[in-house]
Amino acid sequence: MQKIGVIPGDGIGPEVIKEARRVLDAVAEKRNLSFEYEEFPIGANHYLDTGEVLADETIQRLSRKDSILLGAMGDPRVKPGILEKGALLRLRFHFDQYINLRPVKLYEGVPCPLAGEGRRIDMMFVRENTEDFYVGLGSRVKKGLSMSSLSLIRKTYEAKFDVGVDLTDEDELAFQIGVITKHGAKRVMDYAFQLAKKNGIDLVTAVDKANVLTEMYGIWREAAEEASTKYGVAKEFQYVDAVALHMVRNPERFKLLVTPNLFGDILTDLGAALQGGLGLAPSGNINPAGISMFEPVHGSAPDIAGRGMANPVGAVLSASLMMETLGHEEAAADIERAVKDTLKSGRFRTPDMGGKTSTHAMGDAIVEKLKRK
């Protein structure tokens, strides 16, 4: 029995998570697995009703789970950042989910926005998930002399910053601090190069902007050099803007990319567009030695919530990633194969793919394919 914490979340989150759970139940029956679910009402409705984003007691209950499945987070009734920082980022940081794993794969039967027939897009992004410019260190200061005291607390270290600003000739200034530690860079590079070696990938693309942000991404490049030598896998360095260009012009050239947090967030949304849209894109927030959390890349899409229009494929493929991370590789392969066959048939397309298939009908089709194989 494996215990799964379920956070349906906001907007279309509950709809796509319902279908992901149906697929998990089907594969559990097929592979003689057993899952115990517990739902957690984290999200906009809970916050608006109670004023609470994420209670310490809720985190403690989640810490007793084997994995977490999340639908979506965000609601126009709540100021941007409250739910995202207070719940989503807090969970990532608390459970030290330092890897964000995002496969970008174009399945047969899914229209690709790029010109050319028979495009083969199949790349993996390993995104650092707890540092860089997402550490939340920053402030806004007015004209004159001011002092800001900022603290960064992680599972493995603490850092304090005292920033003095003497602002003249301007009314207001805002600053944001990015942080990359040697340990943080090393562990993400180790994960990326190990993954490449395991899957027979002969080249890892390390993404950065070291020509401008020299200190942060200097430490990043050093870690890539060491990992390349350690694991015997070749590496290349590419600036983030060049990677964006090549992803559009020649996405087939990339196999595995390892990115800092901010650039990875941006590039993987571009990757989702290449694979047919955000509704098809899965992700995992991974701590290889702890509790991981899996979620579709798309947002809460409140404009279509409750209308049966959401594409559940991203959530279903996130469940597949969860199975793989929990050690159920055959179950993970079963789920991906069922998705692949469903999309290849061309009979099932949700509105985001230009069709009329409902969320539930897409789930039905995937479950049916799963049971037949």
VOBA-1610 file (N, C-alpha, C; in pm, whole numbers, padded with zeros to 5 digits, always signed):
BEGIN
Met+00084-00119+00000Met+00000+00000+00000Met+00088+00125+00000Gln+00070+00208-00101Gln+00143+00334-00106Gln+00044+00448-00087Lys+00085+00544-00005Lys-00002+00653+00035Lys+00024+00776-00053Ile-00082+00822-00118Ile-00071+00936-00210Ile-00150+01053-00155Gly-00083+01165-00131Gly-00151+01288-00095Gly-00201+01355-00221Val-00328+01390-00225Val-00388+01450-00344Val-00431+01593-00314Ile-00382+01687-00395Ile-00421+01827-00383Ile-00490+01865-00514Pro-00623+01855-00522Pro-00692+01888-00647Pro-00669+02033-00690Gly-00663+02124-00591Gly-00630+02263-00620Gly-00745+02344-00676Asp-00711+02435-00766Asp-00806+02535-00814Asp-00847+02511-00960Gly-00954+02581-01001Gly-00994+02581-01141Gly-01018+02442-01195Ile-00947+02407-01303Ile-00962+02276-01366Ile-00886+02166-01292Gly-00814+02203-01187Gly-00735+02104-01114Gly-00815+01981-01072Pro-00929+01999-01002Pro-01006+01882-00959Pro-01052+01794-01076Glu-01082+01856-01191Glu-01130+01779-01306Glu-01020+01688-01363Val-00900+01742-01380Val-00793+01661-01440Val-00738+01559-01340Ile-00739+01595-01212Ile-00693+01500-01110Ile-00789+01382-01098Lys-00917+01406-01115Lys-01014+01297-01113Lys-00981+01193-01220Glu-00946+01240-01340Glu-00913+01147-01448Glu-00779+01079-01423Ala-00682+01151-01367Ala-00553+01089-01335Ala-00571+00977-01233Arg-00658+00999-01136Arg-00683+00895-01035Arg-00751+00774-01096Arg-00841+00796-01190Arg-00905+00683-01258Arg-00802+00598-01331Val-00707+00665-01395Val-00601+00593-01466Val-00511+00519-01367Leu-00479+00582-01256Leu-00399+00516-01154Leu-00470+00392-01099Asp-00599+00404-01077Asp-00675+00289-01027Asp-00674+00175-01129Ala-00684+00210-01256Ala-00683+00106-01361Ala-00548+00036-01369Val-00441+00112-01361Val-00309+00049-01368Val-00277-00028-01241Ala-00333+00018-01128Ala-00315-00056-01002Ala-00380-00194-01011Glu-00498-00197-01071Glu-00567-00326-01088Glu-00488-00417-01183Lys-00434-00358-01287Lys-00360-00435-01387Lys-00229-00490-01331Arg-00160-00410-01251Arg-00027-00448-01201Arg-00029-00494-01056Asn-00147-00515-01001Asn-00162-00563-00863Asn-00093-00468-00764Leu-00119-00339-00782Leu-00068-00237-00691Leu-00181-00188-00603Ser-00145-00116-00499Ser-00247-00065-00407Ser-00211+00077-00365Phe-00306+00170-00384Phe-00285+00309-00348Phe-00393+00354-00249Glu-00351+00431-00153Glu-00443+00493-00057Glu-00434+00644-00076Tyr-00546+00707-00109Tyr-00548+00851-00137Tyr-00602+00928-00016Glu-00545+01045+00005Glu-00603+01140+00100Glu-00601+01278+00034Glu-00718+01341+00027Glu-00728+01472-00036Glu-00703+01584+00065Phe-00638+01690+00016Phe-00608+01806+00099Phe-00666+01931+00031Pro-00752+02007+00099Pro-00820+02122+00038Pro-00732+02247+00036Ile-00615+02235-00022Ile-00525+02350-00032Ile-00559+02425-00160Gly-00580+02556-00149Gly-00613+02632-00268Gly-00697+02754-00236Ala-00755+02813-00338Ala-00824+02940-00324Ala-00945+02932-00231Asn-01029+02831-00249Asn-01150+02822-00167Asn-01115+02811-00019His-01018+02728+00012His-00976+02712+00151His-00920+02843+00206Tyr-00841+02912+00124Tyr-00782+03039+00168Tyr-00890+03145+00191Leu-00985+03154+00099Leu-01091+03254+00112Leu-01184+03224+00229Asp-01202+03095+00259Asp-01289+03057+00371Asp-01222+03074+00507Thr-01091+03050+00513Thr-01021+03043+00642Thr-00911+03146+00660Gly-00863+03206+00551Gly-00749+03297+00560Gly-00617+03222+00570Glu-00622+03091+00558Glu-00502+03006+00574Glu-00461+02951+00437Val-00332+02963+00406Val-00282+02909+00279Val-00239+02764+00297Leu-00147+02741+00387Leu-00094+02606+00409Leu-00052+02593+00554Ala-00125+02515+00629Ala-00099+02499+00772Ala+00018+02404+00796Asp+00090+02426+00906Asp+00199+02337+00944Asp+00149+02195+00965Glu+00028+02182+01020Glu-00028+02050+01044Glu-00054+01976+00912Thr-00092+02050+00808Thr-00113+01990+00677Thr+00018+01939+00620Ile+00124+02018+00637Ile+00256+01974+00591Ile+00299+01847+00663Gln+00271+01840+00791Gln+00306+01720+00867Gln+00230+01598+00816Arg+00105+01614+00782Arg+00027+01502+00728Arg+00080+01462+00590Leu+00116+01559+00509Leu+00173+01529+00378Leu+00308+01459+00390Ser+00381+01489+00496Ser+00513+01429+00514Ser+00505+01279+00541Arg+00386+01231+00573Arg+00368+01088+00597Arg+00324+01013+00470Lys+00316+01083+00357Lys+00278+01021+00232Lys+00402+00975+00155Asp+00377+00887+00058Asp+00486+00841-00028Asp+00506+00934-00146Ser+00401+01005-00185Ser+00410+01098-00297Ser+00289+01192-00293Ile+00297+01299-00373Ile+00190+01399-00378Ile+00150+01421-00524Leu+00020+01428-00550Leu-00033+01457-00682Leu-00113+01587-00674Leu-00073+01684-00755Leu-00131+01819-00750Leu-00198+01854-00882Gly-00316+01919-00873Gly-00389+01958-00993Gly-00344+02089-01051Ala-00371+02199-00984Ala-00331+02332-01031Ala-00348+02430-00915Met-00280+02542-00922Met-00286+02642-00816Met-00300+02780-00877Gly-00398+02858-00828Gly-00417+02993-00877Gly-00564+03025-00898Asp-00602+03149-00864Asp-00742+03188-00874Asp-00748+03340-00885Pro-00828+03395-00977Pro-00833+03541-00994Pro-00887+03615-00872Arg-00955+03543-00780Arg-01007+03607-00659Arg-00898+03630-00555Val-00782+03570-00577Val-00672+03579-00482Val-00555+03650-00548Lys-00496+03744-00479Lys-00384+03821-00532Lys-00272+03727-00579Pro-00217+03751-00699Pro-00110+03665-00750Pro+00006+03653-00651Gly+00056+03533-00636Gly+00170+03508-00548Gly+00134+03448-00414Ile+00013+03476-00365Ile-00025+03425-00233Ile-00031+03273-00232Leu-00103+03216-00327Leu-00115+03070-00333Leu+00012+03007-00390Glu+00068+03071-00492Glu+00185+03015-00557Glu+00304+03009-00461Lys+00329+03118-00390Lys+00441+03119-00295Lys+00406+03048-00165Gly+00285+03075-00116Gly+00247+03022+00015Gly+00220+02873+00018Ala+00184+02817-00097Ala+00155+02674-00101Ala+00253+02600-00192Leu+00251+02631-00320Leu+00331+02556-00416Leu+00481+02564-00388Leu+00534+02686-00379Leu+00678+02700-00354Leu+00715+02652-00214Arg+00627+02677-00118Arg+00657+02632+00018Arg+00669+02479+00024Leu+00581+02409-00048Leu+00590+02263-00051Leu+00719+02218-00117Arg+00754+02280-00228Arg+00879+02244-00296Arg+00998+02264-00204Phe+01001+02377-00135Phe+01115+02407-00051Phe+01116+02319+00074His+00999+02299+00136His+00993+02219+00259His+01040+02077+00234Phe+00994+02018+00124Phe+01032+01879+00095Phe+01160+01870+00012Asp+01227+01982-00006Asp+01355+01989-00077Asp+01347+01919-00212Gln+01243+01952-00286Gln+01223+01893-00419Gln+01307+01972-00519Tyr+01436+01940-00521Tyr+01532+02025-00590Tyr+01541+01997-00741Ile+01469+01897-00787Ile+01463+01869-00931Ile+01321+01892-00981Asn+01310+01967-01090Asn+01184+01974-01163Asn+01207+01903-01296Leu+01140+01789-01312Leu+01160+01705-01430Leu+01045+01727-01526Arg+01080+01768-01649Arg+00976+01798-01748Arg+01012+01736-01883Pro+00950+01623-01916Pro+00969+01568-02050Pro+00893+01649-02153Val+00952+01669-02267Val+00887+01736-02380Val+00886+01637-02495Lys+00768+01582-02524Lys+00759+01476-02623Lys+00636+01501-02712Leu+00659+01501-02842Leu+00549+01516-02937Leu+00499+01378-02976Tyr+00375+01349-02940Tyr+00316+01218-02970Tyr+00250+01219-03108Glu+00254+01105-03173Glu+00190+01091-03302Glu+00040+01119-03288Gly-00012+01196-03382Gly-00153+01232-03377Gly-00179+01367-03315Val-00075+01428-03258Val-00088+01561-03198Val-00029+01664-03294Pro-00104+01766-03333Pro-00051+01866-03425Pro+00066+01943-03361Cys+00170+01962-03440Cys+00285+02041-03395Cys+00280+02178-03460Pro+00304+02285-03386Pro+00296+02419-03445Pro+00412+02452-03540Leu+00516+02369-03540Leu+00630+02394-03628Leu+00604+02341-03767Ala+00660+02408-03866Ala+00647+02363-04004Ala+00726+02234-04024Gly+00680+02154-04117Gly+00751+02031-04149Gly+00677+01908-04100Glu+00673+01806-04183Glu+00604+01682-04147Glu+00697+01591-04068Gly+00634+01510-03984Gly+00708+01406-03913Gly+00813+01458-03816Arg+00787+01568-03751Arg+00883+01620-03654Arg+00898+01521-03539Arg+01021+01498-03497Arg+01048+01408-03383Arg+01104+01493-03269Ile+01018+01526-03176Ile+01057+01607-03061Ile+01052+01519-02938Asp+01165+01501-02875Asp+01174+01413-02758Asp+01294+01456-02675Met+01269+01545-02581Met+01377+01596-02496Met+01333+01598-02351Met+01430+01596-02263Met+01402+01598-02120Met+01469+01721-02058Phe+01391+01797-01982Phe+01445+01909-01907Phe+01463+01869-01761Val+01583+01891-01710Val+01611+01878-01567Val+01634+02020-01517Arg+01535+02073-01447Arg+01539+02212-01401Arg+01568+02217-01251Glu+01666+02296-01213Glu+01693+02318-01070Glu+01571+02387-01011Asn+01527+02347-00891Asn+01392+02381-00847Asn+01384+02456-00714Thr+01495+02488-00650Thr+01487+02552-00519Thr+01577+02676-00505Glu+01653+02710-00608Glu+01744+02826-00596Glu+01721+02924-00711Asp+01829+02989-00756Asp+01824+03086-00865Asp+01739+03208-00823Phe+01663+03265-00912Phe+01587+03386-00880Phe+01452+03357-00816Tyr+01424+03230-00786Tyr+01299+03195-00721Tyr+01313+03180-00570Val+01423+03226-00516Val+01442+03211-00371Val+01360+03314-00293Gly+01304+03412-00360Gly+01218+03509-00294Gly+01289+03617-00217Leu+01411+03648-00256Leu+01489+03752-00189Leu+01483+03881-00270Gly+01424+03983-00215Gly+01416+04110-00286Gly+01343+04212-00204Ser+01342+04335-00253Ser+01274+04441-00181Ser+01255+04560-00274Arg+01171+04653-00230Arg+01155+04781-00296Arg+01192+04890-00197Val+01272+04985-00241Val+01317+05091-00151Val+01288+05227-00213Lys+01267+05326-00126Lys+01240+05463-00168Lys+01370+05543-00174Lys+01358+05664-00222Lys+01473+05753-00233Lys+01536+05773-00096Gly+01668+05779-00094Gly+01742+05799+00029Gly+01813+05672+00073Leu+01852+05666+00199Leu+01928+05554+00254Leu+01834+05455+00319Ser+01849+05328+00287Ser+01764+05223+00347Ser+01846+05096+00366Met+01797+05009+00453Met+01863+04882+00481Met+01759+04771+00477Ser+01789+04664+00406Ser+01701+04547+00399Ser+01776+04425+00453Ser+01713+04354+00546Ser+01770+04231+00601Ser+01689+04114+00545Leu+01755+04027+00470Leu+01688+03916+00401Leu+01748+03783+00446Ser+01663+03683+00460Ser+01708+03551+00504Ser+01664+03445+00405Leu+01754+03350+00379Leu+01725+03235+00294Leu+01747+03109+00377Ile+01641+03032+00397Ile+01650+02911+00479Ile+01612+02791+00394Arg+01703+02696+00385Arg+01680+02572+00314Arg+01711+02455+00405Lys+01680+02335+00360Lys+01706+02215+00441Lys+01854+02201+00473Thr+01939+02239+00379Thr+02082+02213+00392Thr+02166+02335+00431Tyr+02106+02454+00431Tyr+02186+02572+00466Tyr+02096+02691+00497Glu+02156+02793+00557Glu+02091+02922+00578Glu+02185+03032+00534Ala+02130+03139+00478Ala+02210+03254+00437Ala+02135+03381+00471Lys+02209+03481+00519Lys+02149+03610+00553Lys+02217+03720+00472Phe+02135+03814+00426Phe+02183+03925+00344Phe+02140+04056+00407Asp+02234+04144+00431Asp+02203+04280+00473Asp+02238+04372+00356Val+02135+04432+00296Val+02154+04510+00174Val+02126+04656+00205Gly+02228+04738+00193Gly+02211+04882+00211Gly+02203+04951+00077Val+02105+05039+00062Val+02086+05110-00065Val+02077+05260-00036Asp+02157+05336-00107Asp+02149+05481-00101Asp+02102+05530-00237Leu+01973+05556-00250Leu+01914+05587-00379Leu+01904+05738-00398Thr+01962+05785-00506Thr+01954+05928-00541Thr+01901+05941-00684Asp+01835+06053-00706Asp+01785+06089-00840Asp+01678+05994-00895Glu+01623+05911-00811Glu+01510+05825-00848Glu+01418+05813-00728Asp+01288+05795-00752Asp+01193+05787-00641Asp+01188+05649-00577Glu+01207+05544-00658Glu+01192+05409-00604Glu+01276+05311-00684Leu+01322+05208-00616Leu+01405+05104-00679Leu+01361+04968-00627Ala+01359+04869-00714Ala+01329+04732-00674Ala+01447+04643-00710Phe+01478+04549-00623Phe+01587+04455-00655Phe+01546+04313-00617Gln+01602+04217-00687Gln+01579+04075-00664Gln+01713+04004-00665Ile+01735+03917-00570Ile+01863+03847-00559Ile+01848+03702-00605Gly+01937+03661-00692Gly+01943+03521-00733Gly+02057+03451-00659Val+02035+03326-00625Val+02133+03252-00546Val+02153+03113-00606Ile+02278+03075-00627Ile+02312+02937-00661Ile+02428+02895-00571Thr+02409+02787-00497Thr+02516+02735-00413Thr+02592+02626-00487Lys+02713+02602-00443Lys+02794+02496-00504Lys+02724+02361-00487His+02671+02336-00366His+02602+02211-00339His+02475+02199-00424Gly+02401+02311-00437Gly+02278+02309-00515Gly+02304+02280-00662Ala+02410+02340-00718Ala+02445+02315-00858Ala+02496+02173-00876Lys+02575+02125-00782Lys+02632+01991-00794Lys+02525+01883-00796Arg+02427+01894-00707Arg+02330+01784-00697Arg+02238+01780-00818Val+02206+01896-00877Val+02121+01892-00996Val+02200+01840-01116Met+02328+01874-01124Met+02412+01822-01232Met+02431+01671-01217Asp+02453+01625-01094Asp+02466+01480-01072Asp+02340+01408-01120Tyr+02224+01462-01086Tyr+02098+01400-01127Tyr+02087+01397-01280Ala+02118+01509-01344Ala+02103+01519-01489Ala+02197+01424-01562Phe+02322+01420-01521Phe+02419+01335-01591Phe+02397+01187-01560Gln+02351+01155-01440Gln+02314+01017-01410Gln+02197+00973-01496Leu+02098+01061-01511Leu+01980+01031-01592Leu+02020+01009-01737Ala+02111+01093-01786Ala+02160+01077-01923Ala+02228+00942-01941Lys+02313+00906-01848Lys+02386+00779-01857Lys+02290+00661-01852Lys+02192+00667-01763Lys+02094+00559-01748Lys+02016+00537-01877Asn+01986+00645-01949Asn+01902+00636-02069Asn+01982+00636-02199Gly+02112+00621-02189Gly+02195+00614-02309Gly+02204+00743-02388Ile+02186+00856-02320Ile+02196+00987-02384Ile+02341+01032-02380Asp+02396+01070-02496Asp+02540+01096-02504Asp+02578+01242-02492Leu+02480+01332-02478Leu+02511+01475-02468Leu+02410+01544-02378Val+02463+01619-02281Val+02379+01702-02193Val+02405+01848-02227Thr+02297+01923-02248Thr+02308+02066-02275Thr+02285+02142-02146Ala+02387+02213-02100Ala+02378+02294-01979Ala+02343+02438-02020Val+02230+02485-01972Val+02176+02616-02013Val+02208+02721-01907Asp+02245+02841-01952Asp+02270+02950-01857Asp+02274+03083-01931Lys+02320+03186-01863Lys+02348+03316-01923Lys+02477+03368-01860Ala+02580+03284-01870Ala+02705+03310-01800Ala+02782+03429-01857Asn+02745+03472-01975Asn+02814+03589-02031Asn+02770+03719-01964Val+02657+03716-01894Val+02608+03835-01824Val+02606+03812-01673Leu+02547+03703-01630Leu+02539+03670-01487Leu+02655+03578-01453Thr+02775+03636-01451Thr+02897+03556-01450Thr+02921+03481-01320Glu+02887+03538-01206Glu+02916+03472-01078Glu+02823+03353-01056Met+02692+03376-01070Met+02596+03268-01048Met+02619+03153-01143Tyr+02631+03186-01271Tyr+02640+03077-01367Tyr+02783+03031-01391Gly+02878+03099-01328Gly+03014+03045-01324Gly+03018+02919-01238Ile+02954+02925-01122Ile+02947+02809-01033Ile+02866+02697-01098Trp+02765+02735-01176Trp+02680+02639-01249Trp+02763+02562-01352Arg+02847+02635-01426Arg+02931+02571-01529Arg+03038+02481-01468Glu+03093+02523-01356Glu+03192+02438-01290Glu+03132+02304-01250Ala+03009+02308-01199Ala+02942+02184-01160Ala+02914+02095-01281Ala+02881+02156-01394Ala+02858+02078-01517Ala+02986+02012-01566Glu+03095+02085-01560Glu+03225+02029-01600Glu+03258+01907-01515Glu+03242+01920-01384Glu+03275+01810-01293Glu+03186+01689-01317Ala+03056+01712-01337Ala+02963+01601-01358Ala+02991+01531-01491Ser+03025+01606-01593Ser+03055+01547-01723Ser+03174+01452-01713Thr+03277+01495-01642Thr+03394+01411-01622Thr+03361+01290-01535Lys+03286+01313-01428Lys+03253+01208-01332Lys+03172+01095-01396Tyr+03076+01128-01482Tyr+02985+01028-01537Tyr+03019+00988-01680Gly+03120+01051-01738Gly+03163+01013-01872Gly+03061+01044-01980Val+02986+01152-01962Val+02885+01195-02060Val+02925+01334-02110Ala+02925+01352-02240Ala+02966+01481-02297Ala+02867+01590-02259Lys+02918+01715-02256Lys+02833+01829-02225Lys+02861+01940-02324Glu+02761+02029-02337Glu+02778+02152-02412Glu+02716+02264-02331Phe+02769+02386-02345Phe+02711+02502-02281Phe+02637+02584-02386Gln+02514+02622-02352Gln+02433+02703-02443Gln+02368+02815-02363Tyr+02372+02936-02416Tyr+02299+03046-02355Tyr+02149+03025-02376Val+02071+03072-02280Val+01927+03047-02283Val+01860+03102-02408Asp+01905+03217-02457Asp+01844+03274-02576Asp+01873+03189-02700Ala+01994+03131-02706Ala+02027+03042-02818Ala+01945+02914-02812Val+01922+02864-02691Val+01840+02743-02676Val+01698+02768-02724Ala+01641+02884-02688Ala+01506+02918-02733Ala+01499+02921-02886Leu+01601+02977-02948Leu+01605+02984-03094Leu+01611+02843-03154His+01701+02759-03102His+01717+02624-03159His+01595+02536-03131Met+01525+02559-03020Met+01406+02480-02992Met+01299+02501-03098Val+01297+02619-03158Val+01201+02648-03264Val+01254+02605-03401Arg+01381+02630-03426Arg+01438+02600-03557Arg+01472+02453-03574Asn+01524+02390-03468Asn+01570+02252-03480Asn+01562+02182-03345Pro+01441+02157-03294Pro+01428+02097-03162Pro+01484+01955-03153Glu+01499+01889-03267Glu+01552+01752-03267Glu+01695+01744-03216Arg+01767+01856-03213Arg+01908+01852-03170Arg+01922+01830-03021Phe+01817+01856-02942Phe+01828+01845-02797Phe+01778+01711-02746Lys+01850+01657-02648Lys+01812+01530-02586Lys+01783+01549-02438Leu+01878+01605-02365Leu+01859+01634-02223Leu+01921+01769-02192Leu+01841+01857-02133Leu+01888+01991-02098Leu+01878+02009-01948Val+01981+02067-01888Val+01979+02098-01746Val+01983+02249-01732Thr+01887+02304-01657Thr+01867+02448-01656Thr+01856+02504-01515Pro+01896+02629-01496Pro+01861+02698-01370Pro+01711+02717-01361Asn+01664+02756-01245Asn+01522+02758-01214Asn+01442+02849-01309Leu+01480+02975-01319Leu+01403+03072-01398Leu+01402+03035-01546Phe+01519+03009-01602Phe+01525+02978-01745Phe+01452+02848-01776Gly+01459+02753-01684Gly+01388+02627-01705Gly+01238+02646-01707Asp+01188+02734-01623Asp+01044+02762-01619Asp+00999+02816-01754Ile+01076+02905-01812Ile+01040+02967-01939Ile+01053+02869-02055Leu+01165+02801-02063Leu+01190+02712-02176Leu+01096+02593-02179Thr+01056+02545-02063Thr+00967+02429-02064Thr+00825+02466-02107Asp+00784+02590-02087Asp+00656+02633-02144Asp+00665+02641-02296Leu+00780+02683-02346Leu+00801+02678-02491Leu+00797+02533-02538Gly+00860+02445-02460Gly+00857+02303-02494Gly+00716+02248-02496Ala+00632+02292-02402Ala+00493+02247-02399Ala+00420+02288-02526Ala+00449+02408-02575Ala+00387+02452-02700Ala+00430+02363-02816Leu+00557+02323-02817Leu+00607+02238-02925Leu+00542+02100-02922Gln+00504+02053-02805Gln+00446+01919-02796Gln+00294+01921-02808Gly+00239+02038-02840Gly+00097+02045-02869Gly+00016+02129-02772Gly+00078+02179-02666Gly+00007+02266-02573Gly+00028+02228-02428Leu-00003+02322-02339Leu+00017+02300-02196Leu-00065+02183-02142Gly-00179+02155-02205Gly-00264+02047-02157Gly-00202+01909-02169Leu-00095+01898-02248Leu-00029+01769-02271Leu+00099+01753-02190Ala+00135+01855-02113Ala+00269+01859-02052Ala+00268+01819-01905Pro+00347+01716-01868Pro+00357+01674-01728Pro+00482+01730-01661Ser+00487+01719-01530Ser+00609+01755-01459Ser+00614+01686-01324Gly+00736+01676-01271Gly+00756+01623-01138Gly+00851+01709-01059Asn+00813+01743-00935Asn+00903+01811-00842Asn+00963+01701-00755Ile+01092+01675-00774Ile+01148+01550-00725Ile+01256+01570-00620Asn+01243+01496-00511Asn+01351+01474-00416Asn+01381+01325-00422Pro+01493+01285-00483Pro+01519+01143-00503Pro+01521+01062-00374Ala+01548+01128-00261Ala+01556+01056-00134Ala+01440+01089-00041Gly+01339+01161-00094Gly+01230+01205-00008Gly+01096+01199-00077Ile+01010+01296-00048Ile+00874+01300-00102Ile+00871+01391-00225Ser+00821+01338-00335Ser+00812+01413-00459Ser+00667+01452-00487Met+00650+01553-00571Met+00516+01605-00602Met+00502+01620-00753Phe+00391+01572-00807Phe+00372+01566-00952Phe+00251+01648-00992Glu+00265+01724-01101Glu+00159+01816-01143Glu+00168+01842-01293Pro+00054+01861-01358Pro+00059+01906-01497Pro+00114+02047-01503Val+00175+02081-01617Val+00239+02211-01631Val+00138+02325-01637His+00018+02296-01689His-00080+02403-01710His-00124+02466-01578Gly-00185+02583-01589Gly-00239+02651-01473Gly-00381+02609-01444Ser-00450+02689-01362Ser-00584+02652-01316Ser-00694+02683-01417Ala-00665+02764-01517Ala-00759+02795-01627Ala-00902+02815-01577Pro-00926+02914-01491Pro-01060+02932-01433Pro-01168+02961-01536Asp-01130+03010-01654Asp-01228+03043-01757Asp-01299+02921-01814Ile-01235+02803-01802Ile-01301+02682-01854Ile-01333+02582-01743Ala-01310+02620-01619Ala-01336+02528-01506Ala-01482+02487-01501Gly-01506+02360-01478Gly-01641+02308-01464Gly-01715+02287-01594Arg-01650+02306-01706Arg-01716+02295-01836Arg-01678+02167-01911Gly-01595+02084-01849Gly-01556+01958-01913Gly-01467+01975-02034Met-01396+02089-02042Met-01313+02120-02159Met-01165+02095-02134Ala-01125+02075-02010Ala-00983+02064-01977Ala-00923+01935-02032Asn-00798+01945-02074Asn-00725+01829-02123Asn-00658+01759-02004Pro-00693+01633-01975Pro-00635+01565-01859Pro-00503+01495-01886Val-00453+01501-02011Val-00335+01424-02048Val-00213+01464-01965Gly-00193+01595-01943Gly-00079+01639-01863Gly-00083+01581-01723Ala-00202+01577-01663Ala-00216+01519-01528Ala-00193+01369-01531Val-00244+01301-01634Val-00225+01156-01646Val-00078+01122-01665Leu-00008+01197-01749Leu+00135+01172-01769Leu+00216+01208-01645Ser+00167+01305-01567Ser+00232+01334-01439Ser+00220+01215-01344Ala+00103+01149-01349Ala+00084+01027-01270Ala+00180+00917-01317Ser+00206+00913-01447Ser+00304+00817-01500Ser+00443+00846-01445Leu+00481+00974-01443Leu+00610+01011-01383Leu+00615+00970-01236Met+00505+00985-01165Met+00498+00947-01025Met+00522+00798-01010Met+00459+00717-01096Met+00479+00573-01091Met+00626+00536-01112Glu+00688+00601-01209Glu+00829+00573-01236Glu+00917+00609-01118Thr+00890+00724-01058Thr+00971+00769-00944Thr+00952+00679-00823Leu+00831+00622-00807Leu+00805+00531-00696Leu+00857+00390-00723Gly+00916+00368-00839Gly+00975+00238-00870Gly+00885+00145-00949His+00767+00192-00991His+00674+00109-01068His+00691+00140-01217Glu+00802+00099-01273Glu+00836+00137-01410Glu+00742+00074-01512Glu+00696-00049-01488Glu+00603-00112-01581Glu+00469-00038-01582Ala+00423+00003-01465Ala+00298+00079-01456Ala+00313+00213-01527Ala+00428+00278-01508Ala+00453+00405-01576Ala+00449+00389-01727Ala+00512+00282-01776Ala+00514+00256-01920Ala+00374+00224-01972Asp+00295+00153-01892Asp+00158+00122-01930Asp+00078+00250-01952Ile+00090+00344-01858Ile+00014+00469-01867Ile+00056+00549-01989Glu+00187+00564-02009Glu+00233+00642-02125Glu+00190+00576-02256Arg+00196+00445-02262Arg+00156+00373-02383Arg+00007+00395-02412Ala-00074+00393-02307Ala-00218+00415-02325Ala-00246+00556-02376Val-00173+00655-02323Val-00187+00792-02371Val-00144+00801-02517Lys-00030+00741-02546Lys+00025+00744-02682Lys-00073+00684-02782Asp-00128+00568-02748Asp-00222+00502-02839Asp-00352+00581-02856Thr-00397+00642-02748Thr-00519+00723-02754Thr-00500+00842-02847Leu-00389+00911-02834Leu-00362+01028-02917Leu-00337+00987-03062Lys-00268+00876-03080Lys-00236+00830-03216Lys-00361+00798-03295Ser-00465+00750-03228Ser-00589+00712-03298Ser-00654+00830-03370Gly-00630+00950-03319Gly-00688+01070-03379Gly-00835+01091-03349Arg-00894+01001-03273Arg-01038+01008-03245Arg-01070+01097-03125Phe-00969+01122-03042Phe-00996+01193-02917Phe-00910+01320-02910Arg-00976+01434-02917Arg-00906+01561-02906Arg-00991+01657-02824Thr-00935+01703-02715Thr-01003+01802-02631Thr-01000+01937-02704Pro-01080+02036-02658Pro-01088+02163-02730Pro-00953+02233-02751Asp-00860+02219-02657Asp-00729+02283-02675Asp-00652+02222-02792Met-00692+02100-02834Met-00629+02034-02948Met-00714+02049-03074Gly-00818+02131-03067Gly-00902+02154-03183Gly-01017+02057-03199Gly-01048+01980-03092Gly-01155+01883-03100Gly-01268+01913-03003Lys-01351+01813-02978Lys-01467+01830-02892Lys-01474+01726-02781Thr-01370+01646-02764Thr-01369+01543-02660Thr-01370+01608-02522Ser-01455+01561-02434Ser-01461+01615-02299Ser-01349+01560-02212Thr-01329+01625-02100Thr-01228+01580-02004Thr-01253+01434-01964His-01376+01403-01929His-01410+01268-01884His-01397+01167-01997Ala-01437+01204-02119Ala-01428+01113-02233Ala-01283+01082-02267Met-01195+01181-02254Met-01053+01155-02276Met-01001+01059-02171Gly-01042+01078-02046Gly-01004+00984-01941Gly-01054+00844-01969Asp-01180+00833-02015Asp-01238+00704-02053Asp-01153+00634-02158Ala-01114+00710-02259Ala-01038+00652-02371Ala-00903+00599-02323Ile-00836+00673-02236Ile-00705+00629-02186Ile-00721+00505-02098Val-00822+00504-02014Val-00847+00388-01928Val-00876+00264-02013Glu-00955+00282-02118Glu-00990+00170-02207Glu-00865+00115-02276Lys-00779+00202-02325Lys-00654+00157-02387Lys-00566+00085-02286Leu-00564+00135-02164Leu-00483+00075-02058Leu-00530-00068-02027Lys-00659-00086-02024Lys-00714-00218-01991Lys-00690-00320-02103Arg-00681-00272-02228Arg-00664-00363-02340Arg-00522-00414-02354Lys-00426-00337-02311Lys-00286-00374-02332Lys-00236-00472-02227
//
